[in-house]
Amino acid sequence: MRGRTRAFRCCPPSEADSFGVGWYYLGTSSESGPLASLGGPVADGQGVEVFYNWEVSPWFHLTTDLQVMVPARKTVGPALVLGFRAKMDF
């Protein structure tokens, strides 16, 4: 009897893959006080995040993540953050 074991699979999504989308809104209180405005004017901030977790094998996962953030501080521009993570279970 012969059997085959595949250590890695390529590209087609599986039941174990996962993804998500999130959004946040940060409202700044008008009662923040003088310390909050030391670095410049403050307004409301918001951002969005998208991730995909790919099960390469049952013991190896790759995750990619993209975040776009518009900060509350008016003197700071929007930020785009791209991240990657590899997780191996032993």
For each residue, the residues with C-beta under 8 A, 3 or more apart:
1:
2:
3:
4:
5:
6: 9
7: 57
8: 56 57 60
9: 6 12 14 56 57
10:
11:
12: 9
13: 17 54
14: 9 17 55
15:
16: 55 58
17: 13 14 52 53 54 55
18: 52 53
19: 50 51 52 53
20: 49 50 51
21: 48 49 50
22: 48 49
23: 46 47 48 49
24: 46 47 48
25: 44 45 46
26: 44 45 46 72
27: 44
28: 32 36 42 43 44 45 72
29: 32
30:
31:
32: 28 29 35 36 37 42
33: 36
34: 37 38
35: 32 38
36: 28 32 33 42
37: 32 34 40 41 42
38: 34 35
39: 73 75
40: 37 73 74 75
41: 37 73 74 75
42: 28 32 36 37 72 73 74
43: 28 72 74
44: 25 26 27 28 72
45: 25 26 28 69 70 71 72 73
46: 23 24 25 26 69 70
47: 23 24 67 68 69 70
48: 21 22 23 24 67 68
49: 20 21 22 23 65 66 67 68
50: 19 20 21 65 66
51: 19 20 63 64 65 66
52: 17 18 19 63 64
53: 17 18 19 61 62 63
54: 13 17 61 62 63 64
55: 14 16 17 58 60 61
56: 8 9 60 61 62
57: 7 8 9 60
58: 16 55 89
59: 88 89 90
60: 8 55 56 57 86 87 88 89
61: 53 54 55 56 86 87 88
62: 53 54 56 84 85 86 87
63: 51 52 53 54 83 84 85 86 87
64: 51 52 54 82 83 84
65: 49 50 51 81 82 83 84 85
66: 49 50 51 80 81 82 83
67: 47 48 49 79 80 81 82 83
68: 47 48 49 78 79 80 81
69: 45 46 47 78 79 81
70: 45 46 47 78
71: 45 76 78 79
72: 26 28 42 43 44 45
73: 39 40 41 42 45 76
74: 40 41 42 43
75: 39 40 41
76: 71 73
77:
78: 68 69 70 71
79: 67 68 69 71
80: 66 67 68
81: 65 66 67 68 69
82: 64 65 66 67
83: 63 64 65 66 67
84: 62 63 64 65
85: 62 63 65
86: 60 61 62 63
87: 60 61 62 63
88: 59 60 61
89: 58 59 60
90: 59
